[in-house]
Amino acid sequence: MKLRYLLAVVLLAACAPEPPAVGELPELPVVVYAAYRDKAYLPELFKEFTRDTGWPVVVRNGTAAGIVDDVLQDRVVPPADVLLTPSVSGVWRAAEEGQLRPNYSPVIADVLSWLRDPDDFWVALSYRNAVIVYSGEQFSASDLVTYEILAEPKFRRKLCLTTSGLSINRAVLAMMLQKLGARETELVVRSWVANLALPPFASEEELLHALVSGQCLVAIVSSDVAETMPDSKLKVHTPIDFYSDIEGLGITRHARNPEGAAVLVEWLLDEDVQRRHAERLSSFAATGALQGRHNINAVASGEEEARLLAERARYY
């Protein structure tokens, strides 16, 4: 089952920037700090950007937390122009610490409000949903209308989860807090823990293996990971009231090349680039997206409360 969709908003048509004339190539490259396992992907993608616009790009890879810490402490060499984080919490944190500058591009203004910062400091490049993977022999989609329903007794010793430290799970908890409040969310999470067939897994790949082998019959998984699931009797369901996390994109406060950074951000939000990027990551594009019911800011602003709630509920 393919989970590749474009976000359901139509962007204003934006004219592609004219490449600089021969002899007028930019002196400074656009420096991008990102956290990708495949370190060859972004340099290959940005070769197209350089061909289209004339702006060269330098990519610096690091860990998800490390790239944000480096930007916050201004210890990156060369200084970052663009920060690309695998979770909203990273780019939100950089904005809260005053390390991003607002970007008032009309292209960003046309992205659905739930996928961008209300003060224009960052925007989603792509997003992924929390989906429910389940045994089609044991359950149907009608049994799984919400994430919260997994707290019911009929899922006792059938549920598997990954650790609460993974960004997709923090997103689920933060959005549930926004929807249900602290007391009801904690009751749900405590019941999840009681329903576990096995202790939480360190990775989603390990969790998928447990599902395929029948060690558990239902689980919450990132949509991009669920798409890698081998052919089996497992099915994937996205609740109507779905929860998500994003890949965040922002221009740094101390960018040496803010003009090139702004051009790059708009290029990444081009519909064709978006589609190919989402397909490569098995995620959803940030332009043309489905209307979400939960502002993604709730994930970042509620992350600490979500962490503390998970500790109280013994969801480690």
C-alpha positions in Angstrom: 0.0 0.0 0.0 1.5 3.3 -1.1 1.3 6.2 1.3 2.6 9.0 -0.9 0.3 12.0 -1.1 0.7 15.6 -2.0 -0.5 18.1 0.7 -4.0 19.4 -0.4 -3.2 23.1 -1.0 -2.4 24.8 -4.3 0.5 27.2 -4.1 0.6 30.4 -6.0 2.5 30.0 -9.2 6.0 31.3 -8.7 8.3 32.2 -11.5 11.6 30.3 -11.3 14.5 32.7 -10.5 16.7 33.6 -13.4 20.2 32.1 -13.2 22.9 34.6 -12.8 24.6 35.7 -16.0 28.0 34.2 -16.9 30.6 36.0 -14.8 28.1 36.9 -12.2 27.9 33.6 -10.3 27.5 34.1 -6.5 30.7 34.3 -4.5 29.2 32.5 -1.5 27.5 29.1 -1.6 24.3 28.3 0.3 25.3 26.3 3.3 22.7 23.7 4.5 22.9 21.8 7.8 20.9 18.6 7.8 20.6 15.2 9.4 20.3 12.5 6.7 21.4 8.9 6.9 21.9 8.9 3.1 24.6 11.6 3.0 24.7 11.5 -0.9 21.1 12.4 -1.3 21.0 16.1 -0.7 24.2 16.9 -2.6 22.7 15.1 -5.6 19.4 17.0 -5.2 21.1 20.3 -4.9 23.0 19.8 -8.2 19.7 20.4 -9.8 19.2 23.6 -7.8 22.6 24.9 -8.9 21.8 24.1 -12.5 18.5 25.9 -12.2 19.6 29.0 -10.3 23.4 29.2 -10.5 23.7 29.1 -6.7 26.2 26.5 -5.4 25.3 24.5 -2.3 27.4 23.1 0.5 25.8 20.4 2.7 26.9 19.6 6.2 25.4 16.5 7.8 25.1 15.8 11.5 22.8 14.2 14.1 19.3 15.5 14.5 20.1 17.1 17.9 23.7 18.0 17.0 22.9 20.3 14.0 20.5 22.3 16.2 22.9 22.5 19.1 25.7 23.7 16.7 23.5 26.4 15.3 22.3 27.5 18.7 25.8 27.8 20.0 27.1 29.4 16.8 29.9 26.9 16.5 29.3 25.8 12.9 32.0 26.3 10.2 31.0 27.5 7.7 28.0 29.2 9.3 24.7 27.7 8.3 22.4 29.5 5.9 19.6 26.9 6.0 18.7 24.5 8.8 16.8 21.3 7.8 15.6 19.2 10.8 14.0 15.8 10.7 11.4 16.8 13.3 9.5 20.0 14.1 11.0 20.1 17.6 14.4 20.9 16.2 13.4 23.8 13.9 11.0 25.1 16.5 13.7 25.1 19.2 16.0 27.1 16.9 13.3 29.7 16.3 12.5 29.9 20.0 16.2 30.6 20.8 16.2 33.4 18.2 18.5 31.6 15.7 16.1 31.7 12.7 15.0 34.7 10.7 11.5 35.2 9.4 10.8 34.4 5.7 7.9 36.3 4.2 7.9 34.6 0.9 4.5 34.3 -0.7 5.3 30.7 -1.5 5.6 29.9 2.3 2.5 32.0 3.0 0.4 29.7 0.8 1.4 26.5 2.7 -1.4 25.4 5.0 -1.1 27.1 8.4 -0.8 23.8 10.3 2.5 23.1 8.5 4.3 26.4 9.1 5.3 28.7 11.9 2.7 31.4 12.6 5.5 34.0 12.7 7.1 32.7 9.5 10.4 31.4 11.0 10.1 27.9 9.5 8.0 25.8 7.2 7.5 22.1 6.6 9.4 20.5 3.8 7.6 17.2 4.2 5.6 15.4 6.8 4.8 11.9 8.0 1.7 10.6 9.8 1.5 8.2 12.7 -0.3 5.2 11.2 -1.7 2.1 12.8 -0.4 -1.2 11.4 -2.4 -4.2 12.2 -3.1 -7.9 11.4 -5.9 -8.1 8.9 -6.8 -11.5 10.2 -7.5 -10.2 13.7 -8.8 -6.6 13.2 -10.4 -4.3 10.6 -10.0 -0.6 10.1 -13.3 0.0 11.8 -11.7 -1.4 15.0 -9.0 1.3 14.9 -10.8 4.7 14.4 -8.4 6.5 16.8 -5.1 6.0 18.4 -6.8 6.2 21.8 -8.9 3.1 21.1 -5.7 1.0 21.5 -6.2 1.5 25.2 -9.2 -0.8 25.2 -8.9 -4.2 26.9 -9.4 -6.1 23.6 -5.8 -5.1 22.7 -4.3 -6.6 25.8 -1.0 -8.3 25.0 -1.5 -7.5 21.3 -0.1 -4.0 21.1 3.5 -3.0 20.3 5.1 0.5 20.5 8.5 2.0 19.9 10.2 4.0 22.7 8.5 7.3 23.7 11.8 9.1 22.8 11.2 8.7 19.1 9.9 12.0 17.5 6.8 10.4 15.9 5.7 9.2 19.4 6.4 12.5 21.0 4.2 14.0 18.3 1.4 11.6 19.0 1.6 12.4 22.8 1.8 16.1 22.3 -1.2 16.2 19.9 -3.2 13.9 22.2 -2.4 16.3 25.1 -3.8 19.2 23.0 -6.9 17.2 22.1 -7.7 15.4 25.4 -5.8 17.2 28.1 -3.2 15.9 30.5 -5.4 13.6 32.7 -7.2 11.8 29.9 -4.0 11.4 27.9 -2.1 9.9 30.8 -4.9 7.4 31.3 -4.7 6.4 27.7 -1.0 6.0 27.7 -1.1 3.9 30.9 -3.6 1.6 29.2 -1.3 1.4 26.2 1.5 0.2 28.5 -0.7 -2.3 30.1 -1.7 -3.7 26.6 1.9 -4.2 25.4 2.9 -7.6 24.2 6.6 -6.7 24.5 8.6 -3.8 26.0 8.8 -0.8 23.7 11.3 -1.2 20.8 14.3 1.0 20.2 13.6 1.4 16.5 10.6 1.1 14.1 12.5 -1.4 12.0 12.6 -3.8 15.1 8.9 -3.1 15.7 8.0 -4.0 12.1 9.9 -7.3 12.4 7.9 -8.1 15.5 4.6 -7.4 13.6 5.6 -9.5 10.6 6.6 -12.4 12.9 3.3 -12.2 14.7 4.8 -11.3 18.1 2.2 -8.4 18.2 -0.9 -7.7 16.2 -1.2 -3.9 16.2 1.2 -1.0 16.5 1.7 2.7 15.9 4.3 3.4 13.3 5.5 6.3 11.1 4.0 6.3 7.7 7.4 6.5 5.9 8.5 3.3 7.8 5.2 1.5 7.3 5.7 1.9 3.5 8.8 -0.3 3.7 6.8 -3.1 5.3 7.3 -6.4 3.4 4.3 -8.0 1.8 2.4 -9.8 4.5 -1.0 -10.1 6.1 -0.5 -6.7 7.8 -2.6 -3.7 6.9 -2.1 0.1 7.4 -4.8 2.5 8.6 -4.5 6.3 9.0 -7.1 7.6 11.5 -9.2 10.5 10.2 -8.1 12.6 13.1 -4.4 11.9 12.3 -1.3 13.0 14.1 1.9 14.0 12.3 5.5 15.2 12.5 7.4 17.3 9.9 10.7 17.8 8.3 11.4 21.5 9.2 13.1 24.1 7.1 14.3 27.6 8.2 16.9 30.3 7.3 19.4 31.0 10.1 19.7 34.3 11.8 23.4 34.6 11.0 23.2 33.4 7.4 26.0 34.8 5.3 23.9 34.1 2.2 20.3 34.9 3.1 19.4 35.7 -0.5 20.6 32.3 -1.8 18.9 30.6 1.2 15.6 32.2 0.4 15.9 31.1 -3.2 16.7 27.5 -2.1 13.7 27.4 0.3 11.3 28.4 -2.5 12.9 25.9 -4.9 12.4 23.1 -2.3 8.8 24.0 -2.1 8.3 23.8 -5.9 5.6 21.2 -6.6 7.8 19.0 -8.8 10.7 19.0 -6.3 8.3 18.4 -3.5 6.8 15.3 -5.2 10.1 13.7 -5.9 11.5 14.5 -2.5 8.4 13.0 -0.8 8.7 9.9 -2.9 12.4 9.5 -2.1 11.7 9.8 1.6 8.4 7.8 1.5 6.8 10.8 3.2 4.2 13.4 2.2 5.1 16.6 0.4 4.6 19.9 2.2 2.8 21.5 -0.7 -0.7 20.3 -1.7 -1.3 18.6 1.7 -4.2 17.2 3.4 -5.8 19.6 5.9 -4.6 18.6 9.3 -6.7 19.2 12.4 -3.8 19.7 14.8 -1.3 22.6 14.4 2.2 21.1 14.2 3.3 23.8 16.6 1.6 21.8 19.3 4.1 19.0 18.8 7.1 21.2 19.5 5.6 23.4 22.2 4.2 20.3 24.0 7.3 18.1 23.7 8.5 18.6 27.2 5.0 17.9 28.7 4.8 14.8 26.5 8.2 13.6 27.8 7.1 14.0 31.5 3.8 12.4 30.9 5.5 9.4 29.3 7.7 9.0 32.4 4.7 9.2 34.7 2.9 6.5 32.7 6.1 4.3 32.6 6.2 4.5 28.8 9.9 4.5 28.2 
